[in-house]
Amino acid sequence: MRFPPYICAVAFLALSCTAPLPPAPELPTKSGWTLQQGGVKTALGGLFFIDAQRGFASGSHGVILHTTDGGATWAPQDSGVLSTLVSLTFPDDQYGWVVGDRGTILHTQDGGLSWKRQDSRMKKDLTQITFVNRTQGWITAVGGQLFATSDGGLHWTSQSIQPKVTLTTLSFVDGKHGWIAGHSGRIFHTDDGGVTWQHQTTHTDRDLHRMTFIDLDHGWVVGSAGTILHTKDGGRNWHVQQSGVPTHLLGMTFAPNPPGQMGWIVGAGGTILRTTDAGETWQQQPSGTLEFLINVAAIDKNHLWAVGRAGTLLHTIHGGIPPPSTH
């Protein structure tokens, strides 16, 4: 099952869609999420917070937004490009990268005050980037392509993945151990920094969109049609967790403490799911919007942000829990 035409067929292209959606009806249920004003109406999909005050969001038309006050105000940064920027990563508070369509890679060494283009020599649309330190990083792309660098992005080398499918997401817990996922339920694992990759069995053909591992054993991946998969043994076995929703799920995050217990997932129609038991159960949270939510980031169990279509920026300081009723 693919995204409807007005949302586009793969996750990273959801940022670029411009076809209007029908007006959203009023949402009577109180939400624990509040809308922040980013000053843009373009879709946002890249999201990264260094701490509870400093964060970045990126999206269509080369948009990069930066906040130093937890999102109370967002300021645009000059990216120098018009590409759709789909993924952000910062291994520390100064060094960061953002990637997007047609092989676009931008790098900052001053906390985002200035961004410079890196020559990727890639033509494919890039889908996600991660760095484990200032020098070692990986990028997934369409067409089954994966790229790695060991010199901070000065040079990128292709790593071989078979069978070739569009790769949408990756998660590394250190410089050697990582996982990537993509369309048709494909997941691959490396324990040598990407020199070799092994295919893992998932028993699903759903497209997978976002993955996170909190250690060498425990990981989750979400995808189309409400798909949530979980592993407790580094991906040797993947098991279905029940999301309770049929919608496409695109973003996922877990609070660092307690590790792997409290997590959130976002997706189509303003969907937000929360777990407090490592995904054994997931409960819907009212988001206050019906916009397509693409990404979510947590600093702790209380402070989170979510981004999506039409410049949507949501924030919570209570873990997304709605305020108590006054009735």
N, C-alpha and C positions, 0 to 999 in steps of 0.2 A: 504494500500500500504506500502511495506517494502523497506528498503534500498536495492540497487542492491548488488549482492554477493560480489563484490570487496570492498564494503564499510561496509558491515555487517548489521545485522538486527536491532540492537538497538543502541541508540546514544552513550552510554559509550563504547561499543565494537568497535566503529569506531577508537578508539585510538590504538587498538591492531592489526588491520588489516595490513598485510604485503604484500598482493598481489599488484603487480605494476599497476599503472594507465597508460594509453596511454600518450605519450608526449604531453604537452600542446602547442597549436599553439601560435604564437606571438599575443600579445594583443596591438593593435595600439592605443587605447584610453589612454590618460594620466590619471594617478591615483593620488589622493591626499594622498595615503598610500605609505609608503616606507618600504622596507624589512630590518629587523634587523637580525643580525647574532647571533644565540644562540649557535652555535657550535655542534648541534645535528641534526640528520636526522630522529629521531623517532617522531611519532605523539605527538602533544601537545594538551591538552584539559583543564587542570586545569589552571586558570588564576585569579590572585588577585593583585591589586595595592593598597598600603596603602596611597600613595600620588603620586605626579607627578614624583618622582625620584625612589621610592622604590617599587619593585614589584616582583612577583613570577610566574613561570609557571611550570607545571608538565605534565608528560606524560608516555609513554611506557618505560618499562625496568627500573622502579624506578627513572626516571629522575626528578630532581627538579632543576630549574634554578632560579637565583636571580640576580636582578639588583639594583644598587644604583644610577644610572645616567640616569634614564628614558629609559633604554634599549639600550643605546649606546654600552654598554658591558654587557654581561650576563655571570655569573659564575656558574658552577655546584655545588650543595650541596650534601653531602653524605647522601642519604636516608637510606642506609643499607638494601634495599630490591630490588627485581627485578620485583615487581608487577607493573601493569599498574595503575598509579595514576591519577584519573580522576577529582578530585575536591579539591579546596583549599579554606580556609577561615581564616581570621585574624580579631578578634574583636578589636585588638589594634596592635601597632607596634611590640610587643614582643611575644604575645601568638598566635599560629596558629595551624591548623590541616590540614592534607591532607588524603584522603581516596582513595581506589581502589578496585581491584578485590580480591576475596577470603577473604573478611572481613578485609582487610588491613586498619589500622588506625595509622597514625604517628602524633606526637605532638612535638611542639617546644615551649620553654619558653624564648628563647634568640634571637628572630627575625630570626630564621632559621639557625643560626650558627651550631646548632646540632638538630637532629631529633631522637626521641625515639618512639619505638613501644608501642602502647597501646593495651591491651588484650581486643578485642571486643567480643570474644566468638561467632563471627559470621562466617559463612561459605559462605554466599551468596556474590555475587558481589555488592559492594556499588556504588551508582550512584551520590549522591551529599551530601554535608555537609554544615551546617550553624551554627554559634554561634552568639547569641545576646550580650553576654558578656563572661567573662573568664570561667564561670561555666556552662552556660545553652546552650545546643546545640541539634541538631537533624541530623539524617542521613537517607536518602532513600536508598532502595535496591530493587533488583529483587524479584519476588515472593510475592509482596505486603507487604514487610516488612518495618517497620519504627522503628528507635531506638532513644531514648532520653537519655540525661545525665543532671544531675544537679550538678555534682561535677567535671567538667572539663574533663570528659572522663575516670575517674577512674572506673566508673561503667556505663554500658549501659543497659537500660531496653527496652523491646519490647512494642510498642504501636499497638493496634489493628486497622486494616483498612479493611473494607468490602464494596464492593466485592474486592477480592484480584487480583490485576494486578501489573505488573512491575511498580514501582514508579521511576521516573527519575529526578524529580526536586522539589524544595520546596522554599518558601519565607516566612520569619517571619518579621513582623514590630516591634515586641516587644516580651516579654517573654510569652505572652498569645495568641496573634493573629497570625495565620499562615495558609498557604495553601500548599498543595502538589498536584502534577499532575503526570500522567503516561500514559500508553498505553490505547488505545480504548477510548480516550477523557475523561478519568476520572480526576476529580478534587475534592478535599476534603478540608474542612475548620475546624479549631478549634478556640475557643475563651477561652479555659482553659488550654493552654499550651500543648495540645495533650492528655489530659485525655480522651476526647471524640472527635470524628471526624464526620462531617456531609458531605454527598455526595452532590455536586452541579451539576446542569444540564447544559450541554454545547451544546447539539444538534449536536455533532460531534462524530465520531468514529475514528478520526485520532489520531495517537500516538503523545503525547505532550512531548516536550524535555526540554524547559527552561521557567521558570516563574520568574516574578519580580513584587513586589508590592511596591509602593512608599509611601503609607499610608493605612489607614484602608479601603478605598473605591476603590482606583484606582490601577488596576493591568493588566498585559498582560501575555500571554503564547503563545509560538510558537511551531510548530511541523512539521509533515510530509506534503508533497505535498503543501508547501507554506502556511500552516495554521497559522493565527494570530487571537487570541481571546482577547477581551478587556472587562473589567468590570468597571463600575463607582459606584457600590454599594456593594463592598466587595464580589462579586461573586454570589449574588442572581440572577443576570442576566449576561450572557456572550454573547457578540455580535461579529460577524465576522468582521475583518478589512481586506481589500483587499491588499495582498502583491504584486500582479502583477507578481508573479513567481510561477512555479510549483515545485521548488526544495525543498529539505528537509532543514528545518531551525533548527539550533541547539543552537545558542548563541544569547543573547540579553542583552542590557544594556541601561540605561537612565542617562543622565547628571543630577547631583543634582540640578542645577539651570539653568533656571527656572524649578521647580519640574514637572516631567511628560510630558514635552513638547518635548524635543529633545532626540530621541532614535535611536539606531542602532541594526540591526539584521544581523547575519552571517549564512552561510550555505554552501551547496554543490556547487561545481563548482566555488569557489571564490566569491560567492554571498555576497554582502553587501547592506543592505537597510538602509535608513535614513528617519526619520520623524522630522518635526519641529512643528507639530500641534497635538501632543498626539496620533499619529497613524491614524488620519483621512485620511491622505495620506502618502504613502511610496514611495520613489524614490530610484532607484538603483544607487550605486556609483561604478565606476570602481575600482577594488581592485589591479589590476596588476598581478593577479594570477588566475589559475584555480584549485588550490588545494582546498581540502575540508576544510573549516573553521569551527571550532568547538566551539570557545568561543570568547567573546569580553568584554572589560572592559573600562569604561570611568571614568576619574577623574573630568573632566569638559566638557564643550561643544566643546572644541578644542582638548584635549589630550586623545587619545584612543590607545588601543592595541588590536590586534586580533591574535589568534593562530589556528593552524590546522595541517594537515598531513605533513609528511616529514620535520618536524622541522620548519614549517612556522611561522614566527613572523612578524607581520605587525604593523606599528606605524603611527600615524598622529598627527600633531600639528595644523591642520586647520579643525578639524571635518570631515576629509575625503574628503573635497571639492577639486576637481582637480585644479591645477594651471591654470591661464588664458592662452589661446592660444596665441602664439607669431606670428601666421599667420595673 
